[in-house]
Amino acid sequence: MTRTQRTFTKEFKLEAVQLAQSSQKPLTQIANDLGIADSTLHHWCKQFGEQGEQSFVGSGHQLPQEEELRQLKRENELLRQERDILKKAIGIFSRGQH
């Protein structure tokens, strides 16, 4: 039996973290009340502590550094492909000159 992965909005995650920080209840009880795993809530709290308002950007919305890294990797791969094509072309043309 397969389980579908639930997704949560940024607002839900932020409210859950704020509730965990301001409440006197244990983290496990808050997670239980929200219907999520306590490890999930712990991860959200840790992520919010490290990244603040920049956390929970969602898929497709990377941080500026991550977006730049993704673009550079894509450009690097294209340059490798172009280099390999040029190497093959040089090999083909140099064979014809003997």
N, CA, C and O atoms as a CHARMM CRD file, in Angstrom:
* protein
*
  392
    1    1 MET  N      0.84700  -1.17900   0.00000 PROA 1      0.00000
    2    1 MET  CA     0.00000   0.00000   0.00000 PROA 1      0.00000
    3    1 MET  C      0.89300   1.24300   0.00000 PROA 1      0.00000
    4    1 MET  O      1.78700   1.36800   0.83700 PROA 1      0.00000
    5    2 THR  N      0.65100   2.14800  -0.93000 PROA 2      0.00000
    6    2 THR  CA     1.46800   3.35000  -1.02900 PROA 2      0.00000
    7    2 THR  C      0.81300   4.49800  -0.28800 PROA 2      0.00000
    8    2 THR  O     -0.40800   4.65400  -0.29000 PROA 2      0.00000
    9    3 ARG  N      1.65100   5.28900   0.34200 PROA 3      0.00000
   10    3 ARG  CA     1.16900   6.48400   1.03300 PROA 3      0.00000
   11    3 ARG  C      1.51000   7.69700   0.20100 PROA 3      0.00000
   12    3 ARG  O      2.62100   7.81500  -0.31500 PROA 3      0.00000
   13    4 THR  N      0.56000   8.59100   0.07000 PROA 4      0.00000
   14    4 THR  CA     0.84400   9.82500  -0.64800 PROA 4      0.00000
   15    4 THR  C      1.48100  10.80500   0.31300 PROA 4      0.00000
   16    4 THR  O      1.08200  10.90100   1.47400 PROA 4      0.00000
   17    5 GLN  N      2.45600  11.51900  -0.16700 PROA 5      0.00000
   18    5 GLN  CA     3.14600  12.48000   0.67200 PROA 5      0.00000
   19    5 GLN  C      2.32000  13.75500   0.76000 PROA 5      0.00000
   20    5 GLN  O      1.97200  14.35900  -0.25500 PROA 5      0.00000
   21    6 ARG  N      2.01700  14.14700   1.97000 PROA 6      0.00000
   22    6 ARG  CA     1.23100  15.35000   2.16900 PROA 6      0.00000
   23    6 ARG  C      2.13700  16.56800   2.04200 PROA 6      0.00000
   24    6 ARG  O      3.30800  16.53300   2.42100 PROA 6      0.00000
   25    7 THR  N      1.58100  17.62700   1.51200 PROA 7      0.00000
   26    7 THR  CA     2.32300  18.87800   1.41700 PROA 7      0.00000
   27    7 THR  C      1.61400  19.91300   2.26800 PROA 7      0.00000
   28    7 THR  O      0.39100  19.90000   2.40500 PROA 7      0.00000
   29    8 PHE  N      2.40100  20.80500   2.83400 PROA 8      0.00000
   30    8 PHE  CA     1.87500  21.83400   3.71200 PROA 8      0.00000
   31    8 PHE  C      2.30100  23.20000   3.18800 PROA 8      0.00000
   32    8 PHE  O      3.39200  23.35600   2.64100 PROA 8      0.00000
   33    9 THR  N      1.44400  24.16600   3.36100 PROA 9      0.00000
   34    9 THR  CA     1.75500  25.51400   2.90900 PROA 9      0.00000
   35    9 THR  C      2.79100  26.15100   3.83400 PROA 9      0.00000
   36    9 THR  O      2.99800  25.71900   4.96800 PROA 9      0.00000
   37   10 LYS  N      3.42500  27.18000   3.31400 PROA 10     0.00000
   38   10 LYS  CA     4.39900  27.92000   4.10900 PROA 10     0.00000
   39   10 LYS  C      3.72300  28.50600   5.34600 PROA 10     0.00000
   40   10 LYS  O      4.30400  28.51200   6.43100 PROA 10     0.00000
   41   11 GLU  N      2.51500  28.99100   5.18300 PROA 11     0.00000
   42   11 GLU  CA     1.78900  29.59500   6.29900 PROA 11     0.00000
   43   11 GLU  C      1.52600  28.57700   7.40000 PROA 11     0.00000
   44   11 GLU  O      1.66800  28.88400   8.58300 PROA 11     0.00000
   45   12 PHE  N      1.14100  27.35900   7.00700 PROA 12     0.00000
   46   12 PHE  CA     0.89500  26.31100   7.99900 PROA 12     0.00000
   47   12 PHE  C      2.16500  26.00300   8.77400 PROA 12     0.00000
   48   12 PHE  O      2.14000  25.88300   9.99900 PROA 12     0.00000
   49   13 LYS  N      3.27300  25.87700   8.05700 PROA 13     0.00000
   50   13 LYS  CA     4.54500  25.56600   8.71000 PROA 13     0.00000
   51   13 LYS  C      4.95800  26.67900   9.66700 PROA 13     0.00000
   52   13 LYS  O      5.39800  26.41600  10.78600 PROA 13     0.00000
   53   14 LEU  N      4.81000  27.93400   9.21300 PROA 14     0.00000
   54   14 LEU  CA     5.17900  29.05600  10.07800 PROA 14     0.00000
   55   14 LEU  C      4.30600  29.10300  11.32800 PROA 14     0.00000
   56   14 LEU  O      4.80500  29.34900  12.42600 PROA 14     0.00000
   57   15 GLU  N      3.00800  28.87000  11.16600 PROA 15     0.00000
   58   15 GLU  CA     2.11600  28.87800  12.32300 PROA 15     0.00000
   59   15 GLU  C      2.43800  27.72700  13.26700 PROA 15     0.00000
   60   15 GLU  O      2.36200  27.88900  14.48500 PROA 15     0.00000
   61   16 ALA  N      2.79200  26.57600  12.72800 PROA 16     0.00000
   62   16 ALA  CA     3.15600  25.43300  13.56000 PROA 16     0.00000
   63   16 ALA  C      4.42300  25.72500  14.36000 PROA 16     0.00000
   64   16 ALA  O      4.50800  25.39500  15.54300 PROA 16     0.00000
   65   17 VAL  N      5.39600  26.33900  13.71300 PROA 17     0.00000
   66   17 VAL  CA     6.64800  26.68600  14.40000 PROA 17     0.00000
   67   17 VAL  C      6.38300  27.73100  15.48000 PROA 17     0.00000
   68   17 VAL  O      6.90400  27.62100  16.59000 PROA 17     0.00000
   69   18 GLN  N      5.58400  28.73500  15.16800 PROA 18     0.00000
   70   18 GLN  CA     5.27000  29.76800  16.15800 PROA 18     0.00000
   71   18 GLN  C      4.51100  29.17200  17.33900 PROA 18     0.00000
   72   18 GLN  O      4.74100  29.56000  18.48400 PROA 18     0.00000
   73   19 LEU  N      3.61900  28.24200  17.06800 PROA 19     0.00000
   74   19 LEU  CA     2.89100  27.57200  18.13700 PROA 19     0.00000
   75   19 LEU  C      3.85100  26.77000  19.01300 PROA 19     0.00000
   76   19 LEU  O      3.73500  26.78000  20.23900 PROA 19     0.00000
   77   20 ALA  N      4.79200  26.07900  18.38700 PROA 20     0.00000
   78   20 ALA  CA     5.76000  25.28300  19.13800 PROA 20     0.00000
   79   20 ALA  C      6.65400  26.17200  20.00400 PROA 20     0.00000
   80   20 ALA  O      7.03400  25.78600  21.11000 PROA 20     0.00000
   81   21 GLN  N      6.98600  27.35400  19.50100 PROA 21     0.00000
   82   21 GLN  CA     7.86300  28.25900  20.25200 PROA 21     0.00000
   83   21 GLN  C      7.13300  28.96800  21.37900 PROA 21     0.00000
   84   21 GLN  O      7.72900  29.24600  22.41900 PROA 21     0.00000
   85   22 SER  N      5.85900  29.26400  21.19100 PROA 22     0.00000
   86   22 SER  CA     5.14700  30.05800  22.18900 PROA 22     0.00000
   87   22 SER  C      4.35700  29.20700  23.18400 PROA 22     0.00000
   88   22 SER  O      3.97200  29.70000  24.24400 PROA 22     0.00000
   89   23 SER  N      4.11600  27.96300  22.86300 PROA 23     0.00000
   90   23 SER  CA     3.29300  27.11700  23.71500 PROA 23     0.00000
   91   23 SER  C      4.13200  26.46100  24.81400 PROA 23     0.00000
   92   23 SER  O      5.33800  26.26100  24.66800 PROA 23     0.00000
   93   24 GLN  N      3.46900  26.14100  25.89300 PROA 24     0.00000
   94   24 GLN  CA     4.12100  25.42100  26.98400 PROA 24     0.00000
   95   24 GLN  C      3.98600  23.90400  26.81300 PROA 24     0.00000
   96   24 GLN  O      4.53300  23.13100  27.60000 PROA 24     0.00000
   97   25 LYS  N      3.25200  23.48900  25.77600 PROA 25     0.00000
   98   25 LYS  CA     3.03700  22.06800  25.51900 PROA 25     0.00000
   99   25 LYS  C      4.30500  21.44000  24.94900 PROA 25     0.00000
  100   25 LYS  O      5.11400  22.13300  24.33200 PROA 25     0.00000
  101   26 PRO  N      4.48300  20.14800  25.14600 PROA 26     0.00000
  102   26 PRO  CA     5.61700  19.44700  24.52100 PROA 26     0.00000
  103   26 PRO  C      5.46400  19.41600  23.00200 PROA 26     0.00000
  104   26 PRO  O      4.35200  19.44900  22.47600 PROA 26     0.00000
  105   27 LEU  N      6.57400  19.35300  22.32500 PROA 27     0.00000
  106   27 LEU  CA     6.59400  19.33800  20.86800 PROA 27     0.00000
  107   27 LEU  C      5.78200  18.16700  20.30700 PROA 27     0.00000
  108   27 LEU  O      5.07200  18.31700  19.31300 PROA 27     0.00000
  109   28 THR  N      5.89200  17.01400  20.94300 PROA 28     0.00000
  110   28 THR  CA     5.16900  15.83600  20.45100 PROA 28     0.00000
  111   28 THR  C      3.66000  16.03000  20.54700 PROA 28     0.00000
  112   28 THR  O      2.92500  15.57800  19.66900 PROA 28     0.00000
  113   29 GLN  N      3.19000  16.69000  21.59300 PROA 29     0.00000
  114   29 GLN  CA     1.75400  16.91400  21.73600 PROA 29     0.00000
  115   29 GLN  C      1.24700  17.91400  20.69300 PROA 29     0.00000
  116   29 GLN  O      0.16300  17.73900  20.13600 PROA 29     0.00000
  117   30 ILE  N      2.02800  18.95400  20.43300 PROA 30     0.00000
  118   30 ILE  CA     1.64100  19.94000  19.41300 PROA 30     0.00000
  119   30 ILE  C      1.58100  19.26700  18.04400 PROA 30     0.00000
  120   30 ILE  O      0.63100  19.47300  17.28900 PROA 30     0.00000
  121   31 ALA  N      2.59600  18.46100  17.72400 PROA 31     0.00000
  122   31 ALA  CA     2.61900  17.75100  16.44100 PROA 31     0.00000
  123   31 ALA  C      1.41600  16.81900  16.33200 PROA 31     0.00000
  124   31 ALA  O      0.78200  16.73800  15.28000 PROA 31     0.00000
  125   32 ASN  N      1.10300  16.12100  17.41400 PROA 32     0.00000
  126   32 ASN  CA    -0.05300  15.22500  17.42700 PROA 32     0.00000
  127   32 ASN  C     -1.34300  16.00000  17.18100 PROA 32     0.00000
  128   32 ASN  O     -2.19000  15.56700  16.40000 PROA 32     0.00000
  129   33 ASP  N     -1.49200  17.14300  17.84300 PROA 33     0.00000
  130   33 ASP  CA    -2.69100  17.97400  17.66900 PROA 33     0.00000
  131   33 ASP  C     -2.83000  18.46900  16.22900 PROA 33     0.00000
  132   33 ASP  O     -3.94200  18.61500  15.72200 PROA 33     0.00000
  133   34 LEU  N     -1.70400  18.72300  15.57900 PROA 34     0.00000
  134   34 LEU  CA    -1.71700  19.22000  14.20400 PROA 34     0.00000
  135   34 LEU  C     -1.82800  18.09200  13.17300 PROA 34     0.00000
  136   34 LEU  O     -2.06200  18.34500  11.99100 PROA 34     0.00000
  137   35 GLY  N     -1.65900  16.85200  13.62800 PROA 35     0.00000
  138   35 GLY  CA    -1.75400  15.71500  12.71100 PROA 35     0.00000
  139   35 GLY  C     -0.50100  15.48700  11.90100 PROA 35     0.00000
  140   35 GLY  O     -0.56100  14.97000  10.78500 PROA 35     0.00000
  141   36 ILE  N      0.64400  15.87200  12.46000 PROA 36     0.00000
  142   36 ILE  CA     1.92000  15.66500  11.77000 PROA 36     0.00000
  143   36 ILE  C      2.86500  14.90200  12.69800 PROA 36     0.00000
  144   36 ILE  O      2.63100  14.81400  13.90400 PROA 36     0.00000
  145   37 ALA  N      3.91700  14.36200  12.12900 PROA 37     0.00000
  146   37 ALA  CA     4.90900  13.64600  12.92600 PROA 37     0.00000
  147   37 ALA  C      5.72700  14.65000  13.73400 PROA 37     0.00000
  148   37 ALA  O      5.98200  15.76500  13.28000 PROA 37     0.00000
  149   38 ASP  N      6.13300  14.24200  14.93200 PROA 38     0.00000
  150   38 ASP  CA     6.93200  15.15400  15.75000 PROA 38     0.00000
  151   38 ASP  C      8.28400  15.43400  15.11900 PROA 38     0.00000
  152   38 ASP  O      8.85700  16.50300  15.33200 PROA 38     0.00000
  153   39 SER  N      8.80700  14.47800  14.33800 PROA 39     0.00000
  154   39 SER  CA    10.08400  14.71700  13.65000 PROA 39     0.00000
  155   39 SER  C      9.91800  15.79000  12.57700 PROA 39     0.00000
  156   39 SER  O     10.84500  16.55500  12.30900 PROA 39     0.00000
  157   40 THR  N      8.73700  15.84100  11.96600 PROA 40     0.00000
  158   40 THR  CA     8.46300  16.86300  10.95800 PROA 40     0.00000
  159   40 THR  C      8.44700  18.24000  11.59700 PROA 40     0.00000
  160   40 THR  O      9.05900  19.17700  11.08300 PROA 40     0.00000
  161   41 LEU  N      7.75000  18.36400  12.71500 PROA 41     0.00000
  162   41 LEU  CA     7.69000  19.64800  13.40900 PROA 41     0.00000
  163   41 LEU  C      9.07200  20.05800  13.91500 PROA 41     0.00000
  164   41 LEU  O      9.43900  21.23200  13.85700 PROA 41     0.00000
  165   42 HSD  N      9.83100  19.08800  14.40700 PROA 42     0.00000
  166   42 HSD  CA    11.19300  19.38600  14.86300 PROA 42     0.00000
  167   42 HSD  C     12.04300  19.89900  13.69600 PROA 42     0.00000
  168   42 HSD  O     12.80300  20.85500  13.84600 PROA 42     0.00000
  169   43 HSD  N     11.90800  19.25900  12.54200 PROA 43     0.00000
  170   43 HSD  CA    12.66500  19.68200  11.35200 PROA 43     0.00000
  171   43 HSD  C     12.28300  21.10400  10.94400 PROA 43     0.00000
  172   43 HSD  O     13.15000  21.91000  10.60700 PROA 43     0.00000
  173   44 TRP  N     10.98700  21.41000  10.97500 PROA 44     0.00000
  174   44 TRP  CA    10.52200  22.75400  10.62500 PROA 44     0.00000
  175   44 TRP  C     11.07700  23.78900  11.59900 PROA 44     0.00000
  176   44 TRP  O     11.50400  24.86600  11.18500 PROA 44     0.00000
  177   45 CYS  N     11.07200  23.46900  12.87700 PROA 45     0.00000
  178   45 CYS  CA    11.60300  24.40200  13.88900 PROA 45     0.00000
  179   45 CYS  C     13.09800  24.64200  13.66300 PROA 45     0.00000
  180   45 CYS  O     13.57800  25.77100  13.76000 PROA 45     0.00000
  181   46 LYS  N     13.81900  23.57100  13.36400 PROA 46     0.00000
  182   46 LYS  CA    15.26000  23.69100  13.10700 PROA 46     0.00000
  183   46 LYS  C     15.50800  24.52900  11.85500 PROA 46     0.00000
  184   46 LYS  O     16.37200  25.40500  11.85300 PROA 46     0.00000
  185   47 GLN  N     14.75700  24.26200  10.79800 PROA 47     0.00000
  186   47 GLN  CA    14.91900  25.00800   9.54100 PROA 47     0.00000
  187   47 GLN  C     14.59900  26.48500   9.75300 PROA 47     0.00000
  188   47 GLN  O     15.31000  27.34900   9.23900 PROA 47     0.00000
  189   48 PHE  N     13.54900  26.78100  10.49800 PROA 48     0.00000
  190   48 PHE  CA    13.18900  28.16500  10.76000 PROA 48     0.00000
  191   48 PHE  C     14.26500  28.84800  11.59900 PROA 48     0.00000
  192   48 PHE  O     14.56200  30.02400  11.39000 PROA 48     0.00000
  193   49 GLY  N     14.84400  28.12300  12.53700 PROA 49     0.00000
  194   49 GLY  CA    15.92300  28.67200  13.36000 PROA 49     0.00000
  195   49 GLY  C     17.15700  29.01000  12.55200 PROA 49     0.00000
  196   49 GLY  O     17.85500  29.97700  12.85700 PROA 49     0.00000
  197   50 GLU  N     17.43300  28.22800  11.52800 PROA 50     0.00000
  198   50 GLU  CA    18.61900  28.45500  10.69600 PROA 50     0.00000
  199   50 GLU  C     18.39500  29.50900   9.62500 PROA 50     0.00000
  200   50 GLU  O     19.28400  30.31600   9.35400 PROA 50     0.00000
  201   51 GLN  N     17.19600  29.51100   9.00100 PROA 51     0.00000
  202   51 GLN  CA    16.96700  30.36100   7.84000 PROA 51     0.00000
  203   51 GLN  C     15.97100  31.48100   8.08000 PROA 51     0.00000
  204   51 GLN  O     15.85600  32.38300   7.25000 PROA 51     0.00000
  205   52 GLY  N     15.26000  31.45000   9.17500 PROA 52     0.00000
  206   52 GLY  CA    14.30200  32.50300   9.48200 PROA 52     0.00000
  207   52 GLY  C     13.19400  32.57800   8.45300 PROA 52     0.00000
  208   52 GLY  O     12.64000  31.55400   8.05300 PROA 52     0.00000
  209   53 GLU  N     12.87200  33.78100   8.02600 PROA 53     0.00000
  210   53 GLU  CA    11.77800  33.99300   7.06900 PROA 53     0.00000
  211   53 GLU  C     12.08300  33.41600   5.68200 PROA 53     0.00000
  212   53 GLU  O     11.17500  33.27000   4.86400 PROA 53     0.00000
  213   54 GLN  N     13.33700  33.09200   5.41400 PROA 54     0.00000
  214   54 GLN  CA    13.70800  32.50300   4.12700 PROA 54     0.00000
  215   54 GLN  C     13.40400  31.01400   4.06600 PROA 54     0.00000
  216   54 GLN  O     13.55100  30.40600   3.00600 PROA 54     0.00000
  217   55 SER  N     12.98600  30.41100   5.17400 PROA 55     0.00000
  218   55 SER  CA    12.70800  28.97800   5.17900 PROA 55     0.00000
  219   55 SER  C     11.36800  28.69200   4.50800 PROA 55     0.00000
  220   55 SER  O     10.54200  29.58500   4.32000 PROA 55     0.00000
  221   56 PHE  N     11.17800  27.43900   4.15700 PROA 56     0.00000
  222   56 PHE  CA     9.94300  26.93800   3.55000 PROA 56     0.00000
  223   56 PHE  C      9.63700  27.62200   2.22000 PROA 56     0.00000
  224   56 PHE  O      8.51100  28.06400   1.99100 PROA 56     0.00000
  225   57 VAL  N     10.63100  27.71100   1.34800 PROA 57     0.00000
  226   57 VAL  CA    10.43200  28.38100   0.06900 PROA 57     0.00000
  227   57 VAL  C      9.61200  27.55000  -0.89900 PROA 57     0.00000
  228   57 VAL  O      9.02100  28.10300  -1.82600 PROA 57     0.00000
  229   58 GLY  N      9.55800  26.25300  -0.71500 PROA 58     0.00000
  230   58 GLY  CA     8.74200  25.40300  -1.58400 PROA 58     0.00000
  231   58 GLY  C      9.48700  24.98100  -2.83000 PROA 58     0.00000
  232   58 GLY  O     10.54900  25.51400  -3.14900 PROA 58     0.00000
  233   59 SER  N      8.92200  24.02300  -3.52200 PROA 59     0.00000
  234   59 SER  CA     9.57300  23.53300  -4.73700 PROA 59     0.00000
  235   59 SER  C      9.41100  24.56400  -5.84000 PROA 59     0.00000
  236   59 SER  O      8.33300  25.13100  -6.02400 PROA 59     0.00000
  237   60 GLY  N     10.47100  24.79600  -6.55800 PROA 60     0.00000
  238   60 GLY  CA    10.43600  25.76400  -7.64200 PROA 60     0.00000
  239   60 GLY  C     10.80000  27.17100  -7.20900 PROA 60     0.00000
  240   60 GLY  O     10.97700  28.04800  -8.05500 PROA 60     0.00000
  241   61 HSD  N     10.91300  27.40300  -5.92200 PROA 61     0.00000
  242   61 HSD  CA    11.25200  28.73200  -5.42200 PROA 61     0.00000
  243   61 HSD  C     12.50000  28.61700  -4.55300 PROA 61     0.00000
  244   61 HSD  O     12.41100  28.58700  -3.32600 PROA 61     0.00000
  245   62 GLN  N     13.65100  28.55400  -5.19100 PROA 62     0.00000
  246   62 GLN  CA    14.88300  28.39400  -4.46100 PROA 62     0.00000
  247   62 GLN  C     15.37100  29.73300  -3.90800 PROA 62     0.00000
  248   62 GLN  O     14.96300  30.80900  -4.34500 PROA 62     0.00000
  249   63 LEU  N     16.25500  29.61200  -2.93800 PROA 63     0.00000
  250   63 LEU  CA    16.94800  30.78900  -2.45300 PROA 63     0.00000
  251   63 LEU  C     17.82300  31.31100  -3.58000 PROA 63     0.00000
  252   63 LEU  O     18.18200  30.54400  -4.47300 PROA 63     0.00000
  253   64 PRO  N     18.18000  32.59700  -3.56900 PROA 64     0.00000
  254   64 PRO  CA    18.99100  33.14000  -4.66700 PROA 64     0.00000
  255   64 PRO  C     20.28500  32.36300  -4.90300 PROA 64     0.00000
  256   64 PRO  O     20.68500  32.16600  -6.05000 PROA 64     0.00000
  257   65 GLN  N     20.94200  31.92000  -3.83200 PROA 65     0.00000
  258   65 GLN  CA    22.19400  31.17100  -3.99400 PROA 65     0.00000
  259   65 GLN  C     21.93100  29.82500  -4.66000 PROA 65     0.00000
  260   65 GLN  O     22.71000  29.39100  -5.50800 PROA 65     0.00000
  261   66 GLU  N     20.84500  29.16600  -4.28500 PROA 66     0.00000
  262   66 GLU  CA    20.52300  27.87600  -4.88300 PROA 66     0.00000
  263   66 GLU  C     20.16300  28.03000  -6.36000 PROA 66     0.00000
  264   66 GLU  O     20.54200  27.19900  -7.18600 PROA 66     0.00000
  265   67 GLU  N     19.44200  29.07600  -6.68100 PROA 67     0.00000
  266   67 GLU  CA    19.07300  29.33100  -8.07900 PROA 67     0.00000
  267   67 GLU  C     20.31900  29.59400  -8.91900 PROA 67     0.00000
  268   67 GLU  O     20.43800  29.07800 -10.03100 PROA 67     0.00000
  269   68 GLU  N     21.24700  30.39300  -8.39600 PROA 68     0.00000
  270   68 GLU  CA    22.48500  30.67700  -9.11700 PROA 68     0.00000
  271   68 GLU  C     23.30000  29.40600  -9.31900 PROA 68     0.00000
  272   68 GLU  O     23.84700  29.18000 -10.39900 PROA 68     0.00000
  273   69 LEU  N     23.38200  28.57300  -8.27900 PROA 69     0.00000
  274   69 LEU  CA    24.11900  27.31800  -8.38000 PROA 69     0.00000
  275   69 LEU  C     23.49500  26.41200  -9.44100 PROA 69     0.00000
  276   69 LEU  O     24.21800  25.78000 -10.21200 PROA 69     0.00000
  277   70 ARG  N     22.17000  26.34000  -9.48800 PROA 70     0.00000
  278   70 ARG  CA    21.47200  25.52000 -10.48000 PROA 70     0.00000
  279   70 ARG  C     21.77400  26.01300 -11.89400 PROA 70     0.00000
  280   70 ARG  O     22.02300  25.21200 -12.79500 PROA 70     0.00000
  281   71 GLN  N     21.75000  27.33500 -12.08600 PROA 71     0.00000
  282   71 GLN  CA    22.04800  27.89200 -13.41300 PROA 71     0.00000
  283   71 GLN  C     23.49200  27.63500 -13.81200 PROA 71     0.00000
  284   71 GLN  O     23.76400  27.31400 -14.96900 PROA 71     0.00000
  285   72 LEU  N     24.42300  27.76900 -12.87200 PROA 72     0.00000
  286   72 LEU  CA    25.83500  27.53000 -13.18100 PROA 72     0.00000
  287   72 LEU  C     26.08700  26.07300 -13.52600 PROA 72     0.00000
  288   72 LEU  O     26.88100  25.77300 -14.41700 PROA 72     0.00000
  289   73 LYS  N     25.41900  25.16700 -12.82800 PROA 73     0.00000
  290   73 LYS  CA    25.56800  23.74300 -13.14600 PROA 73     0.00000
  291   73 LYS  C     25.03500  23.44600 -14.54200 PROA 73     0.00000
  292   73 LYS  O     25.64400  22.68200 -15.29100 PROA 73     0.00000
  293   74 ARG  N     23.90000  24.04600 -14.89300 PROA 74     0.00000
  294   74 ARG  CA    23.32900  23.83800 -16.22200 PROA 74     0.00000
  295   74 ARG  C     24.28500  24.38100 -17.29000 PROA 74     0.00000
  296   74 ARG  O     24.53100  23.72200 -18.30000 PROA 74     0.00000
  297   75 GLU  N     24.82000  25.58100 -17.06400 PROA 75     0.00000
  298   75 GLU  CA    25.75200  26.18000 -18.02400 PROA 75     0.00000
  299   75 GLU  C     27.02300  25.34100 -18.14500 PROA 75     0.00000
  300   75 GLU  O     27.55700  25.17100 -19.24100 PROA 75     0.00000
  301   76 ASN  N     27.50300  24.82100 -17.02100 PROA 76     0.00000
  302   76 ASN  CA    28.70100  23.98600 -17.02300 PROA 76     0.00000
  303   76 ASN  C     28.47200  22.72300 -17.85700 PROA 76     0.00000
  304   76 ASN  O     29.35500  22.31500 -18.61200 PROA 76     0.00000
  305   77 GLU  N     27.31800  22.11500 -17.73100 PROA 77     0.00000
  306   77 GLU  CA    27.00300  20.91600 -18.50700 PROA 77     0.00000
  307   77 GLU  C     26.94100  21.22600 -19.99800 PROA 77     0.00000
  308   77 GLU  O     27.42900  20.44400 -20.81400 PROA 77     0.00000
  309   78 LEU  N     26.34600  22.36000 -20.36000 PROA 78     0.00000
  310   78 LEU  CA    26.30300  22.75100 -21.77600 PROA 78     0.00000
  311   78 LEU  C     27.70700  22.97800 -22.33200 PROA 78     0.00000
  312   78 LEU  O     28.00600  22.57500 -23.45600 PROA 78     0.00000
  313   79 LEU  N     28.55400  23.61500 -21.55300 PROA 79     0.00000
  314   79 LEU  CA    29.92900  23.84900 -21.99200 PROA 79     0.00000
  315   79 LEU  C     30.68700  22.53700 -22.17100 PROA 79     0.00000
  316   79 LEU  O     31.48100  22.40300 -23.10300 PROA 79     0.00000
  317   80 ARG  N     30.45100  21.57500 -21.29200 PROA 80     0.00000
  318   80 ARG  CA    31.08900  20.25800 -21.44600 PROA 80     0.00000
  319   80 ARG  C     30.64100  19.59000 -22.74000 PROA 80     0.00000
  320   80 ARG  O     31.45300  19.01800 -23.46800 PROA 80     0.00000
  321   81 GLN  N     29.34300  19.66700 -23.02000 PROA 81     0.00000
  322   81 GLN  CA    28.82800  19.06000 -24.24700 PROA 81     0.00000
  323   81 GLN  C     29.43500  19.72600 -25.47600 PROA 81     0.00000
  324   81 GLN  O     29.81700  19.04100 -26.42500 PROA 81     0.00000
  325   82 GLU  N     29.52900  21.04900 -25.46800 PROA 82     0.00000
  326   82 GLU  CA    30.13200  21.76400 -26.59600 PROA 82     0.00000
  327   82 GLU  C     31.59200  21.37500 -26.76200 PROA 82     0.00000
  328   82 GLU  O     32.05600  21.17600 -27.88500 PROA 82     0.00000
  329   83 ARG  N     32.31600  21.26400 -25.66800 PROA 83     0.00000
  330   83 ARG  CA    33.72400  20.86500 -25.72100 PROA 83     0.00000
  331   83 ARG  C     33.86400  19.47800 -26.32400 PROA 83     0.00000
  332   83 ARG  O     34.72600  19.25400 -27.17400 PROA 83     0.00000
  333   84 ASP  N     33.01700  18.54100 -25.88800 PROA 84     0.00000
  334   84 ASP  CA    33.09600  17.17900 -26.40100 PROA 84     0.00000
  335   84 ASP  C     32.79600  17.13100 -27.89900 PROA 84     0.00000
  336   84 ASP  O     33.42700  16.37700 -28.64000 PROA 84     0.00000
  337   85 ILE  N     31.84000  17.93100 -28.33500 PROA 85     0.00000
  338   85 ILE  CA    31.52000  17.99100 -29.76100 PROA 85     0.00000
  339   85 ILE  C     32.71700  18.53100 -30.54400 PROA 85     0.00000
  340   85 ILE  O     33.05200  18.00600 -31.60500 PROA 85     0.00000
  341   86 LEU  N     33.35700  19.57000 -30.02900 PROA 86     0.00000
  342   86 LEU  CA    34.52500  20.13600 -30.71200 PROA 86     0.00000
  343   86 LEU  C     35.68100  19.13400 -30.75400 PROA 86     0.00000
  344   86 LEU  O     36.38600  19.05400 -31.75900 PROA 86     0.00000
  345   87 LYS  N     35.88200  18.38200 -29.69300 PROA 87     0.00000
  346   87 LYS  CA    36.93600  17.36900 -29.69500 PROA 87     0.00000
  347   87 LYS  C     36.67400  16.32600 -30.77800 PROA 87     0.00000
  348   87 LYS  O     37.59400  15.91200 -31.48300 PROA 87     0.00000
  349   88 LYS  N     35.41900  15.90300 -30.90900 PROA 88     0.00000
  350   88 LYS  CA    35.07300  14.92400 -31.93500 PROA 88     0.00000
  351   88 LYS  C     35.27200  15.50300 -33.32300 PROA 88     0.00000
  352   88 LYS  O     35.74800  14.80800 -34.22000 PROA 88     0.00000
  353   89 ALA  N     34.91500  16.76200 -33.51100 PROA 89     0.00000
  354   89 ALA  CA    35.07900  17.40300 -34.81700 PROA 89     0.00000
  355   89 ALA  C     36.55400  17.50000 -35.17400 PROA 89     0.00000
  356   89 ALA  O     36.93000  17.24300 -36.31800 PROA 89     0.00000
  357   90 ILE  N     37.38800  17.86200 -34.22000 PROA 90     0.00000
  358   90 ILE  CA    38.83700  17.93900 -34.46800 PROA 90     0.00000
  359   90 ILE  C     39.36400  16.56700 -34.86000 PROA 90     0.00000
  360   90 ILE  O     40.18100  16.44900 -35.77300 PROA 90     0.00000
  361   91 GLY  N     38.90200  15.53400 -34.17500 PROA 91     0.00000
  362   91 GLY  CA    39.32800  14.16700 -34.50300 PROA 91     0.00000
  363   91 GLY  C     38.92700  13.77200 -35.90600 PROA 91     0.00000
  364   91 GLY  O     39.70100  13.13600 -36.62100 PROA 91     0.00000
  365   92 ILE  N     37.72900  14.14100 -36.30300 PROA 92     0.00000
  366   92 ILE  CA    37.23300  13.79300 -37.64400 PROA 92     0.00000
  367   92 ILE  C     38.01900  14.52800 -38.70800 PROA 92     0.00000
  368   92 ILE  O     38.43100  13.91900 -39.69500 PROA 92     0.00000
  369   93 PHE  N     38.24200  15.83800 -38.53200 PROA 93     0.00000
  370   93 PHE  CA    38.96100  16.61900 -39.54100 PROA 93     0.00000
  371   93 PHE  C     40.44400  16.29600 -39.58900 PROA 93     0.00000
  372   93 PHE  O     41.04900  16.37400 -40.65800 PROA 93     0.00000
  373   94 SER  N     41.03900  15.94100 -38.47700 PROA 94     0.00000
  374   94 SER  CA    42.47200  15.63700 -38.49900 PROA 94     0.00000
  375   94 SER  C     42.72700  14.29500 -39.15900 PROA 94     0.00000
  376   94 SER  O     43.81800  14.09000 -39.69100 PROA 94     0.00000
  377   95 ARG  N     41.78200  13.37700 -39.15200 PROA 95     0.00000
  378   95 ARG  CA    41.94000  12.07500 -39.82400 PROA 95     0.00000
  379   95 ARG  C     41.95200  12.25400 -41.33600 PROA 95     0.00000
  380   95 ARG  O     42.64800  11.52500 -42.04300 PROA 95     0.00000
  381   96 GLY  N     41.20100  13.20100 -41.82400 PROA 96     0.00000
  382   96 GLY  CA    41.08900  13.41700 -43.26800 PROA 96     0.00000
  383   96 GLY  C     42.31300  14.07400 -43.87100 PROA 96     0.00000
  384   96 GLY  O     42.42300  14.10100 -45.09600 PROA 96     0.00000
  385   97 GLN  N     43.23200  14.60000 -43.09700 PROA 97     0.00000
  386   97 GLN  CA    44.39200  15.31400 -43.60600 PROA 97     0.00000
  387   97 GLN  C     45.60200  14.42500 -43.79100 PROA 97     0.00000
  388   97 GLN  O     46.63100  14.92100 -44.25200 PROA 97     0.00000
  389   98 HSD  N     45.55000  13.13500 -43.45900 PROA 98     0.00000
  390   98 HSD  CA    46.71600  12.24800 -43.59300 PROA 98     0.00000
  391   98 HSD  C     46.87200  11.75100 -44.96700 PROA 98     0.00000
  392   98 HSD  O     47.80100  10.99400 -45.24900 PROA 98     0.00000
